[in-house]
Each structure stands twice: as structure tokens, then as C-alpha cells.
């Protein structure tokens, strides 16, 4: 089964897309437009300049996915610098400690730092996507159910 939102191939009995978490149920496919269509039609999610979105104090434009790539690259560079400094300090102390740092300590430090940074950034991105989905669900519910005036008590 292919997702109508992103086109990713999913298992036939899957309820949600493995790539974008769009519902794959037949009931929702019939009458509901995809999340991408909703986002394209919403005026607050228009494509804007990165710097313009960065300094948007109303927080109407989300730039989190764009920043994640930059932060991950920066974290890899910092992890490499930390590993290099560990090697330098190790060789500054003694030759055997430097060799130990070069062969075991620095690769382990680099790997653990990159893994932990990746997990933290993915958690932040998941929270962002959950908020995005909740907003889309709220907007879809507002469009589907117009406010009923039958339950209003008028004080005249």
C-alpha cells in the first residue's frame, strides 16, 4: 500500500505511513485531503525566507526542520573537535595514554556524542511534527463541524 501523502510504500496491513505518519485507513482516504494539501492551502505556512521566519516573533512559520540539519552538522563538527582534543591531551600526558585515546577513547567519544545529539534532535523534531499534526487535526475538525447555534442560550 502506498501513502497518499508522501508516496512511501507501506505494508498492506499498516494503519499509518512509516515515513510521514499519515493515516492509511480507507475511510480517511475518501473524504479527507492529505496533510500536504492542508499545509499548502494554509496562509500561515507559505514558503518564506529563512531569515524572515527566524525573526518572526508571532511563531507562525516553523523553521525547525531547516535548523535540524544545521544543528546536526554542527554537533558532528564539535564531536570531532572533542575527540581531537582528547587525543592531544592524551599524547601530551604520555605516549601510551595518547595511543589509548587515539584507538579507543576518541572514537568512542565521537560515536556517543553523535548518537546522543541525533537522538535529542530527532526527539525535538518528533515533538514538532506531533504539534503540526495536532494543529492539522484541529483545523480539520473546525472545517468539518460548523458551530451549532442550537445549544446556545440567549439572554434577551
MODELLER restraints for C-alpha pairs under 7 A, 6 or more apart:
rsr = mdl.restraints
at = mdl.atoms
rsr.add(forms.Gaussian(group=physical.xy_distance, feature=features.Distance(at['CA:1:A'], at['CA:9:A']), mean=5.82, stdev=0.5))
rsr.add(forms.Gaussian(group=physical.xy_distance, feature=features.Distance(at['CA:1:A'], at['CA:10:A']), mean=5.24, stdev=0.5))
rsr.add(forms.Gaussian(group=physical.xy_distance, feature=features.Distance(at['CA:1:A'], at['CA:11:A']), mean=6.07, stdev=0.5))
rsr.add(forms.Gaussian(group=physical.xy_distance, feature=features.Distance(at['CA:1:A'], at['CA:12:A']), mean=5.20, stdev=0.5))
rsr.add(forms.Gaussian(group=physical.xy_distance, feature=features.Distance(at['CA:2:A'], at['CA:8:A']), mean=5.49, stdev=0.5))
rsr.add(forms.Gaussian(group=physical.xy_distance, feature=features.Distance(at['CA:2:A'], at['CA:9:A']), mean=4.54, stdev=0.5))
rsr.add(forms.Gaussian(group=physical.xy_distance, feature=features.Distance(at['CA:2:A'], at['CA:10:A']), mean=5.83, stdev=0.5))
rsr.add(forms.Gaussian(group=physical.xy_distance, feature=features.Distance(at['CA:3:A'], at['CA:9:A']), mean=6.61, stdev=0.5))
rsr.add(forms.Gaussian(group=physical.xy_distance, feature=features.Distance(at['CA:3:A'], at['CA:17:A']), mean=6.12, stdev=0.5))
rsr.add(forms.Gaussian(group=physical.xy_distance, feature=features.Distance(at['CA:3:A'], at['CA:24:A']), mean=6.61, stdev=0.5))
rsr.add(forms.Gaussian(group=physical.xy_distance, feature=features.Distance(at['CA:5:A'], at['CA:22:A']), mean=6.77, stdev=0.5))
rsr.add(forms.Gaussian(group=physical.xy_distance, feature=features.Distance(at['CA:5:A'], at['CA:34:A']), mean=5.53, stdev=0.5))
rsr.add(forms.Gaussian(group=physical.xy_distance, feature=features.Distance(at['CA:5:A'], at['CA:35:A']), mean=6.78, stdev=0.5))
rsr.add(forms.Gaussian(group=physical.xy_distance, feature=features.Distance(at['CA:5:A'], at['CA:36:A']), mean=6.46, stdev=0.5))
rsr.add(forms.Gaussian(group=physical.xy_distance, feature=features.Distance(at['CA:6:A'], at['CA:20:A']), mean=6.93, stdev=0.5))
rsr.add(forms.Gaussian(group=physical.xy_distance, feature=features.Distance(at['CA:8:A'], at['CA:19:A']), mean=6.63, stdev=0.5))
rsr.add(forms.Gaussian(group=physical.xy_distance, feature=features.Distance(at['CA:10:A'], at['CA:17:A']), mean=6.30, stdev=0.5))
rsr.add(forms.Gaussian(group=physical.xy_distance, feature=features.Distance(at['CA:10:A'], at['CA:18:A']), mean=6.68, stdev=0.5))
rsr.add(forms.Gaussian(group=physical.xy_distance, feature=features.Distance(at['CA:15:A'], at['CA:23:A']), mean=5.98, stdev=0.5))
rsr.add(forms.Gaussian(group=physical.xy_distance, feature=features.Distance(at['CA:15:A'], at['CA:24:A']), mean=5.14, stdev=0.5))
rsr.add(forms.Gaussian(group=physical.xy_distance, feature=features.Distance(at['CA:15:A'], at['CA:25:A']), mean=6.08, stdev=0.5))
rsr.add(forms.Gaussian(group=physical.xy_distance, feature=features.Distance(at['CA:16:A'], at['CA:22:A']), mean=5.45, stdev=0.5))
rsr.add(forms.Gaussian(group=physical.xy_distance, feature=features.Distance(at['CA:16:A'], at['CA:23:A']), mean=4.48, stdev=0.5))
rsr.add(forms.Gaussian(group=physical.xy_distance, feature=features.Distance(at['CA:16:A'], at['CA:24:A']), mean=5.19, stdev=0.5))
rsr.add(forms.Gaussian(group=physical.xy_distance, feature=features.Distance(at['CA:17:A'], at['CA:23:A']), mean=6.46, stdev=0.5))
rsr.add(forms.Gaussian(group=physical.xy_distance, feature=features.Distance(at['CA:17:A'], at['CA:24:A']), mean=6.54, stdev=0.5))
rsr.add(forms.Gaussian(group=physical.xy_distance, feature=features.Distance(at['CA:39:A'], at['CA:45:A']), mean=6.16, stdev=0.5))
rsr.add(forms.Gaussian(group=physical.xy_distance, feature=features.Distance(at['CA:40:A'], at['CA:46:A']), mean=6.94, stdev=0.5))
rsr.add(forms.Gaussian(group=physical.xy_distance, feature=features.Distance(at['CA:44:A'], at['CA:60:A']), mean=5.99, stdev=0.5))
rsr.add(forms.Gaussian(group=physical.xy_distance, feature=features.Distance(at['CA:44:A'], at['CA:61:A']), mean=6.58, stdev=0.5))
rsr.add(forms.Gaussian(group=physical.xy_distance, feature=features.Distance(at['CA:45:A'], at['CA:61:A']), mean=6.05, stdev=0.5))
rsr.add(forms.Gaussian(group=physical.xy_distance, feature=features.Distance(at['CA:53:A'], at['CA:61:A']), mean=5.72, stdev=0.5))
rsr.add(forms.Gaussian(group=physical.xy_distance, feature=features.Distance(at['CA:53:A'], at['CA:63:A']), mean=6.73, stdev=0.5))
rsr.add(forms.Gaussian(group=physical.xy_distance, feature=features.Distance(at['CA:65:A'], at['CA:125:A']), mean=6.91, stdev=0.5))
rsr.add(forms.Gaussian(group=physical.xy_distance, feature=features.Distance(at['CA:68:A'], at['CA:121:A']), mean=6.63, stdev=0.5))
rsr.add(forms.Gaussian(group=physical.xy_distance, feature=features.Distance(at['CA:72:A'], at['CA:118:A']), mean=6.85, stdev=0.5))
rsr.add(forms.Gaussian(group=physical.xy_distance, feature=features.Distance(at['CA:75:A'], at['CA:114:A']), mean=6.86, stdev=0.5))
rsr.add(forms.Gaussian(group=physical.xy_distance, feature=features.Distance(at['CA:75:A'], at['CA:117:A']), mean=6.75, stdev=0.5))
rsr.add(forms.Gaussian(group=physical.xy_distance, feature=features.Distance(at['CA:76:A'], at['CA:114:A']), mean=6.04, stdev=0.5))
rsr.add(forms.Gaussian(group=physical.xy_distance, feature=features.Distance(at['CA:79:A'], at['CA:110:A']), mean=5.20, stdev=0.5))
rsr.add(forms.Gaussian(group=physical.xy_distance, feature=features.Distance(at['CA:79:A'], at['CA:113:A']), mean=5.98, stdev=0.5))
rsr.add(forms.Gaussian(group=physical.xy_distance, feature=features.Distance(at['CA:79:A'], at['CA:114:A']), mean=6.63, stdev=0.5))
rsr.add(forms.Gaussian(group=physical.xy_distance, feature=features.Distance(at['CA:80:A'], at['CA:110:A']), mean=6.13, stdev=0.5))
rsr.add(forms.Gaussian(group=physical.xy_distance, feature=features.Distance(at['CA:83:A'], at['CA:106:A']), mean=4.44, stdev=0.5))
rsr.add(forms.Gaussian(group=physical.xy_distance, feature=features.Distance(at['CA:83:A'], at['CA:107:A']), mean=6.97, stdev=0.5))
rsr.add(forms.Gaussian(group=physical.xy_distance, feature=features.Distance(at['CA:83:A'], at['CA:109:A']), mean=6.20, stdev=0.5))
rsr.add(forms.Gaussian(group=physical.xy_distance, feature=features.Distance(at['CA:83:A'], at['CA:110:A']), mean=5.84, stdev=0.5))
rsr.add(forms.Gaussian(group=physical.xy_distance, feature=features.Distance(at['CA:84:A'], at['CA:106:A']), mean=6.97, stdev=0.5))
rsr.add(forms.Gaussian(group=physical.xy_distance, feature=features.Distance(at['CA:86:A'], at['CA:101:A']), mean=6.54, stdev=0.5))
rsr.add(forms.Gaussian(group=physical.xy_distance, feature=features.Distance(at['CA:86:A'], at['CA:106:A']), mean=6.29, stdev=0.5))
rsr.add(forms.Gaussian(group=physical.xy_distance, feature=features.Distance(at['CA:87:A'], at['CA:98:A']), mean=5.73, stdev=0.5))
rsr.add(forms.Gaussian(group=physical.xy_distance, feature=features.Distance(at['CA:87:A'], at['CA:101:A']), mean=5.33, stdev=0.5))
rsr.add(forms.Gaussian(group=physical.xy_distance, feature=features.Distance(at['CA:87:A'], at['CA:102:A']), mean=5.52, stdev=0.5))
rsr.add(forms.Gaussian(group=physical.xy_distance, feature=features.Distance(at['CA:87:A'], at['CA:106:A']), mean=6.53, stdev=0.5))
rsr.add(forms.Gaussian(group=physical.xy_distance, feature=features.Distance(at['CA:90:A'], at['CA:97:A']), mean=5.07, stdev=0.5))
rsr.add(forms.Gaussian(group=physical.xy_distance, feature=features.Distance(at['CA:90:A'], at['CA:98:A']), mean=3.88, stdev=0.5))
rsr.add(forms.Gaussian(group=physical.xy_distance, feature=features.Distance(at['CA:90:A'], at['CA:101:A']), mean=5.95, stdev=0.5))
rsr.add(forms.Gaussian(group=physical.xy_distance, feature=features.Distance(at['CA:91:A'], at['CA:97:A']), mean=6.37, stdev=0.5))
rsr.add(forms.Gaussian(group=physical.xy_distance, feature=features.Distance(at['CA:91:A'], at['CA:98:A']), mean=3.86, stdev=0.5))
